[in-house]
Structure formats: structure tokens, C-alpha cells
């Protein structure tokens, strides 16, 4: 038995697995919600740190997140997938997380970015493994976005994420919250 998810095409499906159409809808919905939340995190960080030395880097990351969001917004429409019912929550929670960590300082904002992007790296890697050959364009989109998210994580590390106050606690808490957000957005 392997930990690799079955392909979306249905080959290797196990009891309780979603059918391919529902799995695709779930992937698009959660990724759109995640990119929306990420864009809001950066908006919150910029509201606090807009004049700081890290502002240019945060703006670059925010612009990439907006491009990711636009792509998933288009996929929602093209694939006729409903967005997450929790979008109003992602709107508030994303901004609050970004602004809240930024209020703790630039290192804490970078720690937030690092933690979220580590979880997204894992999440996108699992999704890519689950997509069948008939979904190669979506897999390529996710792969491109994953590379950019990894670059965000690496930039946050280089900018001193580990210097944040109570870094291990902050990192673990944000990762747990990001994993919970993924679980919720997949379902609601």
C-alpha cells in the first residue's frame, strides 16, 4: 500500500475516494480559496509594513498571489465549480493573520509567509500527484504556482523568519491553521 493518492482518472480508486469530477472541483475550490487567503495575508502585511524595508518583497509576493488568484477564479468559472462557502471568513482571517503577524514585526511577517508556504508546497505536491494525464494543463499550472510559493518561502527564510519572537510556536500554530483552512475549504 502506498501513500500516493490515486490519479483523478479513477484508476486505483479506493472505497470512500471522491469520483474524479468531485475531486477536480475540490482541487479548484480549495486552491482558489487558498490563493484568496494568501492575497489577503499580504494585504494585511502591507497595511502594517507598507513603508518598511520588506515592503518591496511583500509587494512582489502579493502580485504573484493575485496572478494565482486570477487563474483559479477563471478555473472556477470555466469548470463551473462553486467557490468556498467560507470566502467571507478567508477575507477576514487572511487579512487578520497578515496584519497581526506584521504587528509583531517584519520577522514575524516573514515567519507567517514561511509557514503558510511550507504547507502550500506540501498541498500542491499532493495535488499534482493526484491529477491524471487528462489534467496535464492544471497540473502544470499548479507546478508553476508551487515553484513561486517555494520561492516565497525561501525569500521569507532569507529575510529572517526564524528571528521572529516565539518562532517555533508561531510557525507551528500558523501551519496548523493553514492545514485546517485547506481541510475546510475542500469541503465547504
N, C-alpha and C positions, 0 to 999 in steps of 0.2 A: 504494500500500500504506500502511496506517495502523498506528500503534502501539496503537490502541484494541483491546481484546480483543473477541472475538465474544460475542454475547449467549448466555446459558446455554441459551436455547431451541434452539440448534443452528444458527440462521441464521448464515451466514458462517463456519462451522467450517472449519478448515484441517487438513491431514494432521497427525496427531500430537496434535490437541486432544483433551481428555477429552470423553466424552459428557456430556450435561447432568446426569445423576444423579451421576456420579462427581465432576464439578466442584462441584456443590452440597455433596456430602459433604466434599470437600476444604475448601471455604469454611467450613463449620460446624466442622469439626475444627480447623483452624488458628486460627480466631477463639476457640474455647473454650480451646485451649492458650495462646494469647496473653493472654487475659484472666486465665487462671490464673497465668501467669508474672508478669503485671503486679500482681496481688493479692499475690503472694509478694514482689515487689520492694518494695512499700510496707510489707509486714510487716517486712521486713529493715531498711528505713529507720527505721521506728518503734521497732524493738528497740534501735537506737542513739540515735535522736534524739527519743524519746518525750517528753522533758521540754524540748525546745528550742523556740525561738520559731517554727520552721517546722512543729512538730508539728500544730497545728490544720489547716493547709493540707494536709499529708500525709494526715491522717485523712480530710478531705473527699474527696480524690482516691481514697484507698483504698476508701471507701464506694461511690463511683461504680463503681470497678473490680469490687467484689463484686456490684453490681447487674448489670453487664455479664456477669460470670461466671455468675450465676444464670440469666440469659436464654439464654446459649449452652448451659449444662447442660441446660436444658429442651428446647432445639432438638435436642441430641444424642439425647435420648430420643424426642422426637416424630418426628424424621426417621430414627430408627434408624441413627445414624451412630456408628461406634466412635470413642472418644477417641484422642488421640495415644498411641502406644506409649511415647513418651518422657516421659510425665507425671511419673514419679519424678525424671527429670533436671530438668524445669521446676520441680519443687518445690524442689530443692536450688539450682539455678542462679539462679532468681529471687531467693530469699532472700539468697544469697551476693552477688549483684550489688547488691541494695538495701543490705545491711549494709556491704558493702565500700566502696561509694561514700560512704555516710554516715560511715564511719570517717575518711574523708578530709575531712569537714566538710559543713556544710549546703550550701555552694555546689556541691560535687561531687555530692551527692544530687540537687540541682536540675538539674545538668548531665545526670545519668543520666535523669531524668524527661524533660527536653527532648529528648535524643537518641532515646529509645525512642518518644516520642510523635510525633516528626517521621517516623519510619519507619512508624508505625501510620497516620498521616494518609495517606501515600502508598499504603499497603497497602489501607486501607479505600476510598480513592478508586478504585483499580483494580477492587476487588471490586464496588463499586456500578455501575461502567460495564459489568461483565460479566453482571449479572443482568437477565434478561428481564422483561417486563411481568407474567408469571405469578408472579414472585417479588417483587412490589412490597412486601409486608409485611416481608420480610427486608431488602430494600434500605433501607426506611425505618428499621428497627432499626439497621442499620449506619450510616446517615446520622446518626441521633441520637447514637450512641456516638462517631462520628467527631468531631462537634461538641464533645463532652465531652473527648475526647482532645486536641483542639486547645486547648481552654481550659486543660488541664493543662500543655501545652507553654508556653502564654503565661504562665501563673502561674509556672512554673519560670524562665522568662526574667526576669520581673519580680522574682523573688526572688534574682537574682544568679547564674544558672547560668554565665554567661560569666566569672565571677570564680573559678571552680574552678581548682585547680592543674593545669597542663598541659592546659587546656581543649580546644585543638584535637585533641590526641592522645586524650583521654578521650572526646570527642564522636565522633570517627571510629571509635574502637575499639568503643564501645557500639553505634553504628549498624550497623557490620559484623556484630557479634554478633546484633543483632536481626534483620537480614536473613537471616542463616544460620538462626536459630531458626525464622523463618517458613518458609523452604525445607524444613527438616527436618520441621516439624510438618505441613506439607501432605502429606508423603509417608509419614511413619511415625507 
